[in-house]
Amino acid sequence: MLLFFTEPSANAKEEIRRSLARFDSDQRLLENTKVSVPSGWKCFSSDSFAVSREDLIGLRSELSRFRIDVLLIKNRIVGESLFCFDMDSTLIHEEVIDELARFAGVYEEVSSVTREAMEGNLNFQDALRKRCSYLKDLPVAALADLYSRLSLNEGVSDLLPRLREKNVRTAVFSGGFQDILERFRTEHFIDEVRANVLERKDGKLTGGVSGRIVDKDVKRESLIELREKFRIKKENVIAVGDGANDQLMLSEAGIGIGFHAKEGLKNTIVNWVDFAPMDVLLFLFES
């Protein structure tokens, strides 16, 4: 099944029809009226037909000029489900470690390492340790100060409460830091979080990280762990992320979605959203 997300004011149905005609001129295009989203974005769907990844990318490219996003899924969600999210640049706009680096006055050094890691050009564990080393002697209080300044990505503030209303299990797996994730968990009623623990002494960061680093393997393992713990069918597990560190998690999910994803991640996945706010993920539900 193909899902097409369009802006509220867009008259996109005919553009989608024209793009689909090269695959099958008889394809029906239906507007989803069972589900509405706070942002007002619309969803059209077309029944499944044979489409390769190459064709799907071509379809996306053709419709991108109209700011239309396209997802290919087997089925909509029916029954109990689990949503697993990345944090930085997915649920929130910022990369937390870059913002901490601003406090420490080492932003340029840290952000250059972050970009390499997110594009998959640098081992994540080595990159994280290197970035954290620049944070030595930063007051621990800076973490609480930073949290108050973080901004949610568009649609997140609408999506999370609606998932809670549907009794959907939620989890956030982050290559960022436990201090931030625990605050986010409390504020947004997240079921489970996984993140890195910054070492500290005498009220200051030491520049080290304790315990196992939350890399792409840990994210995948955490998804499997919670899927089994909550007894959720694989097809009802949704994973959302933006960078190379999310690739295994997205591949393990029933539906893996890149949200404003880096090119390095797009090269390894089938589905991503470039334009729509995150509340369009509510269209994944049957009703």
C-alpha positions in Angstrom: 0.0 0.0 0.0 1.3 3.5 -0.9 0.5 6.4 1.4 0.7 10.0 0.2 0.9 12.8 2.7 -0.1 16.2 1.3 -0.4 19.7 2.8 -3.9 20.9 3.9 -4.3 23.5 1.2 -2.7 21.4 -1.6 -4.8 20.2 -4.5 -2.6 17.2 -4.9 -4.9 14.4 -5.9 -4.5 14.8 -9.6 -0.7 15.2 -9.4 -0.6 11.8 -7.5 -2.9 10.2 -10.1 -0.7 11.4 -12.9 2.4 10.0 -11.2 0.8 6.6 -10.5 -0.4 6.3 -14.1 3.0 5.1 -15.3 2.6 2.1 -13.0 -1.1 1.3 -13.4 -3.6 3.6 -15.0 -6.5 1.8 -13.1 -5.1 2.4 -9.6 -7.7 3.8 -7.2 -6.6 6.7 -5.0 -8.6 7.0 -1.8 -8.5 9.8 0.8 -8.2 8.7 4.4 -11.3 10.1 6.2 -11.2 7.7 9.2 -8.1 9.5 10.7 -7.5 13.2 11.0 -4.4 14.8 12.3 -4.0 18.1 14.2 -1.7 19.7 11.5 -4.5 19.2 8.9 -2.3 17.3 6.5 -4.2 14.8 4.3 -3.4 11.2 3.4 -4.3 9.4 0.2 -3.7 5.7 -0.3 -3.4 3.4 -3.3 -3.7 -0.4 -3.2 -0.5 -2.4 -3.3 1.1 -3.1 -6.6 4.6 -4.2 -7.7 7.0 -1.3 -7.2 10.7 -1.5 -6.9 12.8 0.7 -4.5 14.1 2.5 -7.6 10.6 3.2 -8.8 9.6 4.4 -5.4 12.5 6.8 -5.2 11.5 8.1 -8.7 7.9 8.6 -7.6 9.1 10.5 -4.5 11.4 12.7 -6.6 8.5 13.5 -9.0 6.1 14.4 -6.3 8.7 16.3 -4.1 8.1 19.5 -6.1 4.6 19.5 -4.7 5.9 18.7 -1.2 4.2 15.3 -1.2 5.7 12.5 1.0 5.3 8.8 0.0 5.5 5.7 2.2 5.2 2.1 1.1 3.7 -0.2 3.8 2.3 -3.7 3.8 -0.6 -3.0 6.2 -1.9 -0.3 8.5 -1.6 -0.8 12.2 -4.3 -2.8 13.9 -4.0 -3.9 17.6 -1.3 -3.2 20.1 1.7 -1.3 18.8 5.1 0.1 19.8 6.7 3.3 18.5 10.5 3.6 18.9 12.1 7.0 18.3 15.5 8.5 18.0 15.8 11.8 20.0 18.2 14.4 18.5 17.0 15.9 15.2 14.0 13.5 15.3 11.8 14.3 18.2 13.7 17.5 18.9 15.2 20.0 16.5 18.7 20.1 18.2 21.7 17.8 18.5 22.1 17.9 22.3 25.8 17.4 22.3 26.3 20.3 19.9 24.3 22.5 22.2 26.3 21.4 25.3 29.4 22.2 23.3 28.1 25.8 22.9 28.1 26.1 26.7 31.6 24.7 26.8 32.9 27.0 24.0 33.9 24.1 21.8 31.0 24.1 19.3 33.0 24.0 16.1 35.2 21.1 17.2 32.2 19.0 18.4 29.8 19.8 15.5 32.3 18.7 12.9 32.6 15.3 14.6 28.8 15.1 14.9 28.3 15.6 11.1 30.8 12.9 10.3 29.1 10.5 12.6 25.6 11.2 11.4 26.6 10.7 7.8 28.1 7.3 8.8 31.7 8.4 8.0 33.0 7.9 11.5 32.6 5.0 14.0 29.8 6.2 16.4 31.4 5.0 19.6 34.8 6.7 18.8 33.0 9.8 17.7 30.9 10.0 20.9 33.9 9.6 23.2 35.8 12.2 21.2 33.0 14.7 21.4 32.4 14.1 25.1 36.1 14.6 25.9 35.6 18.3 24.9 32.9 18.6 27.6 35.3 18.1 30.4 34.7 20.5 33.4 31.3 21.6 32.1 28.9 22.0 35.1 26.3 19.2 35.4 23.7 22.0 35.9 24.2 22.9 32.2 22.1 19.8 31.3 19.0 21.0 33.1 19.5 24.5 31.7 19.8 23.1 28.2 16.7 20.9 28.5 14.5 24.0 29.0 15.7 25.4 25.7 15.1 22.3 23.5 12.4 22.6 20.8 10.2 19.8 19.6 10.1 19.1 15.8 6.9 19.9 14.0 4.1 17.6 14.8 5.7 15.9 17.8 3.7 17.7 20.4 0.5 16.5 18.7 1.7 12.9 17.9 2.8 11.9 21.4 -0.4 12.6 23.3 -2.5 10.9 20.5 -0.3 7.8 20.8 -0.9 7.8 24.5 -4.7 8.1 24.0 -4.4 5.0 21.8 -2.5 3.1 24.5 0.5 2.8 22.2 3.8 1.9 23.9 6.5 4.4 23.3 10.3 4.3 23.6 13.2 6.7 22.8 16.6 5.3 22.1 19.3 8.0 21.9 22.9 8.3 21.3 22.6 11.4 23.5 22.4 11.5 27.3 20.3 10.0 30.1 19.9 13.3 31.9 18.0 14.8 29.0 16.1 11.6 28.2 14.8 11.1 31.7 13.4 14.7 31.7 11.8 14.0 28.3 10.4 10.7 29.6 8.7 12.4 32.5 7.3 15.3 30.6 5.9 13.2 27.7 5.0 10.0 29.5 7.4 7.8 27.5 7.4 4.1 28.5 11.1 3.3 28.0 14.3 5.3 27.3 17.9 4.3 26.5 20.7 6.8 26.4 24.4 7.3 27.4 25.5 8.2 30.9 28.0 11.1 31.3 30.5 10.6 34.0 30.7 13.4 36.6 32.7 14.4 39.7 32.2 17.3 42.1 29.4 18.8 40.0 31.3 18.8 36.7 31.5 16.4 33.8 34.7 14.5 33.5 34.6 14.1 29.7 34.0 10.4 30.0 31.0 8.1 29.3 30.2 5.2 31.6 28.6 1.9 30.5 27.8 0.6 27.1 27.4 3.3 24.5 24.0 3.5 22.8 25.0 2.8 19.2 23.0 1.3 16.3 23.4 -2.2 17.7 22.0 -1.2 21.1 19.1 0.6 19.5 18.2 -2.6 17.5 18.6 -4.8 20.5 16.4 -2.4 22.6 13.7 -2.5 20.0 13.7 -6.3 20.0 13.8 -6.4 23.8 10.7 -4.2 24.1 8.9 -5.9 21.3 9.2 -9.1 23.2 8.5 -7.6 26.6 5.3 -6.0 25.5 4.4 -8.9 23.2 3.9 -6.7 20.1 3.7 -8.2 16.6 6.7 -7.1 14.5 4.4 -5.6 11.9 3.1 -3.2 14.6 6.5 -1.9 15.6 7.3 1.5 14.1 10.8 3.0 14.3 11.6 6.6 13.5 15.0 8.2 13.1 17.2 10.5 11.1 20.8 9.3 11.0 23.2 6.4 10.4 22.9 5.3 14.0 19.2 4.5 13.5 19.6 2.2 10.4 19.5 -1.1 12.2 16.5 0.0 14.4 14.6 1.0 11.3 15.4 -2.2 9.5 14.3 -4.3 12.5 10.9 -2.6 12.7 7.7 -3.6 10.9 7.7 0.0 9.5 11.0 2.0 9.6 10.7 5.6 8.7 13.4 8.2 8.2 12.2 11.6 9.5 14.0 14.5 7.7 16.7 11.9 7.3 20.4 12.3 6.4 21.4 11.1 3.0 23.5 8.4 4.5 20.4 6.8 6.1 18.2 7.3 3.0 20.7 5.2 1.0 19.9 2.2 3.3 16.1 2.4 3.9 12.8 2.4 1.9 10.7 4.9 3.7 11.2 8.5 4.8 9.3 11.8 5.3 10.9 15.0 4.0 8.0 17.5 4.3 5.2 16.5 6.6 5.0 17.1 10.3 5.4 14.0 12.5 1.7 13.8 13.4 1.1 12.3 9.9 2.3 9.0 11.4 -1.2 8.7 12.9 -2.3 7.8 9.3 -0.5 4.5 9.8 -3.4 3.4 12.0 -6.5 1.7 10.6 -8.7 4.1 12.5 
